[in-house]
Amino acid sequence: MNLGIYGFGPSHRRQWLAVDLGVSFAGPEIPGIDLIMPDVRFLEKERERIVGLVLTHGHEDHVGALVDLWPKLGCPVYTTPFTAALAEARRLGEPGAPKIPLHVVPSGGRIQLGPFEVEFVPVAHSIPDSHALALRTSLGLVVHTGDWKIDATPVVGNVTDPARFTALGDEGVRAVICDSTNAIRDGDSPSEADVAVELTKIIAGAKNRVAVTTFASNVARIRSVAEAAHAAGREVVLVGRAMERVVMVAREQGLLNGVPPFRPVDAYGYLPRDKVVAILTGSQGEPRAAMARIADDDHPEIALSPGDTVIFSSRTIPGNERAVNRIINALVLDGVEVVTDRTALIHVSGHPRRGEMERMYGWLRPQVAVPVHGEPLHLSEHAALARRMGVQQVVRLVDGDLVRLASSDASLGADVVEELPVGRLYKDGQVLVDSADRAIQERRRLSFAGIVSVAVAMSGKGELVGDPMIDLSGLPAYDARGKDIGEVIEEAVLDCLDALPKARRRDPDAVSESLTRAVRGAVNAVWGKKPLCHVLVITV
């Protein structure tokens, strides 16, 4: 859910440059919510002074909120060719999406946006066309690394060029804002080429069908699987709309040159078991993605049999372990051989470990370090590393902190100087809601204690007409003593009405309020939980 902003100038006429506009993925603690986005209310108020939005690369956590949040900002958007094409393809796939002014900048190019000169510096990452940003102003140079790693053989995409970053260091770097994701891991990340070798070995040794699930955006991994399949005399079937979209853009950009066309999904059932490799979405256990549906035997065109092989060529993102393990266990019970990164080198991270970070700091030699892109533990370890590398000032921050990086007053160092409004927006169906929205709070309560609906008809004299109508959702049928909870609620309703004075029984609002308290109290007494309660009082 990345969104960074850089400001230049005094507060009353400060100009802003936004960097990335991403999403996070919701878990079961937020029922009914798919995506989480940054609250941009501060930038909405400042929109007339936003000189542009720059996208570092095409991962969802950096560009996934573009369609939903760009209308709130209305600024021009700048990025490099593959990222622009991927963003446009996503936009076209969303009904009613606004036309977004995407300006394409060549890799390594420079543009002037207000007081900022922005240079797109190529870096290696797990998606093509990733870039760090060199931001130049009259007060100095800031390097925003984006997501990066060092990989001399990335299969597809950029390398992180030591000479270019050393040249930036020679120019003089005031501050580096750097990725912290793997700051707790020693050494260097293996190369994407190492993964290609291992995939070739596994696919060559498989006796039956092979299915590989990975991040749809990892074009290098898709290429490696395709080349491994070709070497083993197998054809590749592509499964999943996200995968199809990325491959379409990658072919348009020339990133899959030399790779034969993939077969459509309906060819899977006709190919011999030892002549097919399926590349699938769903490596993170997403319930409606191809991998989950196959594990549940619910996919209309893809099925696996005992003796087939599934390769999880990905890292399980923290929070997704249960969903991924459920799929793996289901496959194993069906007799499918499952290979994960715990047993073979079939995935490498796109983020730098400590050894790579030390080299980056050695190249850039910044005066200030601001760790970003990580959990508190990662940020803390990154800060300690920067200090060991001799960085004079290390600024620790949380969401919403405004950090002064440089000032015309040389006596002022880097420091947190203000706290800006910050929060989260939830994508609820087709609607964006605040995280404090009543519907979200009620949905959490519904998932915990269910709901009771009660309808009663009262005469003008305050007398009950007919029997109450009661409906329960999410409650157990019987209490611990075996009594029907519906009967418990009906008794509570009748007792409550009998106890109400006639004057209050003629007031629908008073009846509703009293019945709500009575029902929730009665259920709590026999169940230990208070459900939501909806009471409808009809006067006849």
N, C-alpha and C positions, 0 to 999 in steps of 0.2 A: 504493500500500500504506500509506495514511495511518492512523496511530493516534497521537493525542497524549493525554497525561494531565496534569491540573492537580491539585496537592496543596495542602492547607491544614492547618496545625497542626504541632505537634511530631512527630518521626518515630514515636514510640511510639503515637500515636493520630491519625495523619494521615488525613484523608478525601480520597478521590480522585474526580475527575470525568474520565471518558474522553470524547474527542471523535473521532468517526469510527472506522470499522473496515473497512478496504478491502483490496483484492487488487492484486497486480501480475500481469502476464502473462509466462509463461516463454518463453524462446527455445530454439533448437536446442541450446544448450550444456547443457540439462538434459533429456535424452531422456525422453519419456513423461510429463513434468510439464506440466499446463495452467496451474495457478494457484499463485502464491506469496502467503503470508499472514504477518503479523507474529507472532512468537513471544510469547505473552502469559503466559509462566510467572511473571513478576513480579506481574502483576495477579491471577493465580490464587491466589497466596499472600495477596494483599491483598483478596480479593473481598468479605470481610465489611465492608470500609470503603469500597467503591465506592458513591457516592451515585447514580450514573446514568451512562448512555452517551447522548451527544447527537450526532445526525447533522446535518451542515450542509447536505448535498444528496445527490442520488440517484446520482451517478456510481459506477461499480464500484470505482474506487480509493479511495472513501470509505465504501462500504456493502457491497461484494461479499463480505466475509468474515463477515457477520453470522450467516448460518445455521450456518456451521461453527464459529465461535469463541464465539458467545454462550453456549452451554452451559458453557463454561469460566469465564464471568464471572457469569452468573445475575442480572444487575442489570436494573432497569427501563431502557427505551429511550425517548428523547424526540426528536421531530422534527415537522416541519410537514406539512401535508396531502398534497401530491403525493409527497413523499419517502416518507411512511408508506405510501401506497397502492402505490407502486412496489416498496417493500421487501416488502410483504405479497404482491403478485403474484408476485414472484420466489420467495418462500418456498413459496407454494402450488405452484409449478412444480417443486419439488425433492422427490422421494419421501422420506418419512420425516423431513422437516424438523421441528424442534421448534416448538411454539407460543411466540412471542416477545411479551412484554408491550410493545406499542408504544403510547405515549401521545402523542396528537396535540396540538400547540401551535399556535395561530394565528400567522400571519406577523406579526412585531412584538410577539408576546406575551412575557411574563416568567414565569419559574417559579423557585421556591426549591428548591435541591437541597443539603441540608446547609448548609455555610457559603457556598455559591455562589448568588448570584442570576444567572440566565442570561436574557439578552434576545436574541431572534432578530431580527437586524437585516437587512432585505432587501437583497440585492445582485444586480446583473446577472451572469449567467454563461451558459454554453452548455447549461444544462438549467434548466427552470423550478424555482421554489421554492428558490432558493439563498439562504443566509443567512450573514452573519458573526455572531459571538457576542460580546456585551458581558458580560463576567464580572465581577461586583461582589462584593467581599469587604470585610471591615473594614479591610483593608490597602490597598485601592485598586481601581481599575478596569483590567482587561486586555481588549484587543480582539483576538480571534482572527478574522482576516478570512475564513478558508476560501478557496475559489476565487472570484475576483471579477474584474470589469472595470468600466469606466465606459461605458455605452451608453444614450443618451437614447431610442433607438428600437429596442428589442430584439426586436420583432415579437411575442414571447410572453414572459411572465415579468416579473420585477422590474426596476426601475432602481435604481442605486446613488445614494441621495439625499444630495446635499452637505449639506443642512440638518441631517439626522439625524446625520451623522458630525461635522459642526461642533459640534453640541450635545454630543456625547460628548467632543470636545476641550475644550469649555468646562467640562464637568464635571471634567476632569482625568484624563488617561490615563497610568497608570503605565507600561504596556508594550503594544506591538503585536506580535503574532505574525503575520507577513504572507507571503502568496504571493510566490514568487520566479520563477515559471516563465518570464516574459518580461522579466526584469530586464536582459537583454543587448540589448534592442531599444529604440531611441529612439522618441520621439513617442507617439502614441495609436493604439489599435486602431481599425480601421474599424468601422462599425455593422453589425449584423445586417440592418438595412433596406437597406444598400448591396448586400449579397449578394442579397437578394430582387430588387432591380432587375436585377442581372446575370443571375440565373437566368431571370427573365421574358424577357429579351432572347434568351438562348441557346435556350430552349425554343420561343419563337415562331419563331425562324429555322431550327429543325431540320426536315428534310424527311421523315424516317422515324421509327422508334422512338427514344425517349429513355429511358435508364436513369440514375438518380441514386443513387449510393451515399454514405452519410453515417453518422455515429454514430447509433445507434438512439435514444439519449436526447435528441437535439437536436430537440425539439418545434418550436422556432421554424423550423428549416430544413425540417422536414416540412411545416409550414404554408405556408412560402414556395413550396416546390415544388408543393404542391397548388393554391395560388392562381395560380401561373404556368401550370400545366397547364390550369386552368379558363379562364384568359384566352386560351389558344391553342386552345380547343375540344377538349381531350384529357381522357381519364379516367385516374384513378390506380389502379394495381395495387400492393398492398403485398406485399413478399416478405421472409420471414424471421420466425422466431418472436419474436426480441427486438424487432423493429420492431412486430409485431402487439401484443405485450404493452404496450409504451410507448404506442402509439396508443389502446389500450383504456383505459388509466388516464388519459391526457390528455383523452379524450372525457368520461370520468366526472367529471373535475375542471373541465370547461368550458373547457379550453384550446384546443379546436379547434371552438368554436362557429362556425357559419356555413360550415364546410368540409363539402362533401357527403360522404356515405359512400364509402369506398374500395371498389373492386371486388376480389373474391377472386382469388387467383393463377391459378385455372383459367380466368379470363376473358381472360387475356393473349393466348392463341392465337387468340381469335375477334375481337379488336378490330383494325381497320385499322391499318397501320403508322404512319400519320400521326395517329392518334387515341389514342395510349396513352403514358403515362409510368409507368415502374416505379420504385418507391423500394425500394432493396435494402440489406441488411446486407453487411458484408464490406469496408468501406473500408480496413481495415488489413491486408488480404491473408490473413485467417484462412482456413485451407485448406478447412474444411467450410462456410463461409458461402456465401451465394448468389452473390456476385460471383466468387469463385474457381471455383465449380462451373460457372457460365455461361462463363467464359473457357476452361475445360477441356471445354466442350460436354458437361457431365455433369449438367446440371440437368434434372429430369424435366418441367418445365413452361415454363421460360423459355429462349429462344434469341435470339441477335442475328445480324444479317446485315450484309454490306457496306453502308455508307451510314447505318447506325444511329449514334447518339451515346451515349456514356457520360460522365457528369459525376462526377468524384471530388470531391464537395463536403466535403472534409475535409483535415486536415493529416496527413501520414504521421508517426506517432510514431517517434522515434529507435529503431532496432533492427528496424523493420518494412520498411525501404526495399527490401530484396531481394525480399520476398514481394509487395509492392505492384508493384514494377517488373516482376516476372514476369507478373502479371496484365495490366498495361498493354501490355507487349510482345506478349502472346498476342492481345489484342484488336486491336492495330494490325495485326498480321500477318493477321488475319481481315478487314481492311478497315473496321473500326469507328473512327469519329472519337472520340478521347479528349480530354476537357477536364480540366485539373487546376488547382490554385491557382497553379501557375507561369505559367499563360497567361491566367488570368481571375480576377476577384474573386469567387470562388465559395465562399470559406470565410474566416471570421475566427475568431481565437482567443477563448476565453472567459477569458483571463488578461490582467492589466494590463501594458502596456509602461511604460517609464520615466516618460513624461509623466503617466500616470494614477497611478503610484505616488507621484510628487511631490505631486500634488494630495491624495492620501489622507494623506500625512504632513503636508501643510499643514493639513488639516482636524483631524486628531487631535492633533498636536503632542505625541507621547509622550516620556516621559523615557528609555524603554528600547526598543530595537528588537531583535527576534529573527527573522532571516530563516529561513524554512522553505519546504518544497515546491519543491525544485529540486535540480539537480546542483551539485557544488562550485563550478563557474564561476558559476552563477546566484546562489548564496548569497553569493559574494564580491562580485559586482557590486551586489547588493542592499545588502550591508553598506556599500559605498562610497557608494551613493546616500543611505542613511540618515545617514551622517556629513555629507555635503554639505548635507543638510536640517537640520543642527544638532542631531541627536539626541545627548544627552549620553553614553549608554552603548549600545554595539552588541555583542551577544553572538553569537559564532559557535559553532556546536555541530554534533555528529555524532549519529547514532542512539544512543540510550541515555543521553545526557547529561541530568542533572537540573540545571535552572537555577533558582537563587534569583532570583525576580522582585522580591520585596518582603519586608521584615522589620520587626518591631516595634522592632528596633535600627536607628535611622536611619543609623548609621555604616556599615552593611553595604550595599554596592551589589549590582547584578545580576551574577551570576557562575555558572559551572559549579561545583557543589558536590559532585557525586557521579556515579558511573557505574552505571546500572542494567543488569541482564542484558537482552540484546537479541539477536535472531536472526531466522531465517526458517523458516517451515513450508511444506512443499510438499504440494499436493493431488495425490496419486498415485491416480488412479481415485477410489474412495470413501474413501480412507484419508489421514489427515494424518500426514506423517513429518517428522522433523527433517532439516535440510539436510545433516547429517553422517551420515545413515542409510546403512548398508552398501549397501542396494539402489541408492541414487543413485550412489554411487561405482562400483559394479560396472557399472551401466548406462552410465556415461561410458566406462569401459574397454572395454565391449562395442562401443560405437559406434566406438571407435578401432581395436581390434585383434581383434574377434571372439572366438569361443570354440571350443575343441576338447573333445569328449567322448570318453572312452576307457573301454571296459568290458573287463575281463579276468576269466577264471575260473581259479582256482588250486585244485589238489588239496590235501588235508591234508598231503602231503609237500612242498608248495611247488613243484609242477610246473605249467606252463601247460597248461590243458585247452582245446583248440580254438584258433582264431585270435582275436586281439584284434578287438573291434568299435570302429570309429573313425568319428566324425561331425564334420564341420567346418561352422561357420556364420560367415560374414563374412570368410573367408580367401580369398586368390587361389587358383585351381586349380593353378597352376604357379609354380615359382621362376624366377629370372632366367635360368637355364640350360635351362629348359623341362622340369624334372623335376616330376613329380606330387607336390604337397606332402603328400597323403595317404600316399604311399609313404615320403616322408621321415619322417613321424610314425610309421608302422608300423615302420620300421627302428629308430628311436630307442627304441620300446617294447620290441622284441625284444632289442636290445643291452643296454638297461637291466636287463631281467629276467635275461639271461645273466650279467651282471656282479654281480648281487646274491648274497650268501652265502645258503645254504639256510635258515638260521635267520631271516633277514629276509624271505625269500620266503614263510614261513609266517605272517608278521605282516601282515594286510591294511592296517593303517595305515601301516606302513613301506613297503609296496609302493606305495600310493597317493601318498605323499609323494615317493618316488624317481621314479615315473613323471611326476608333475607337473613336477618340476624338469627331467627329461630332455626332455619334450615341448616345454616352453617354450623351453629352450635350443636345441633342434634347429630350431624354427621361427624363432627370433631369428637363428640363424646364416644362414638362407637368405632371410629376409624383412626382417629388421631391426626386427621388432616382436614383443612377447611377448603372446600371446593369454591370455585366461582359460582355465583348463584344469580340467575336471571329470573325475575318475577314479573309476570304480566297480569295486571288487574283490569278486568273488563267490567264496566258498569252497565247493567241491563235494566 
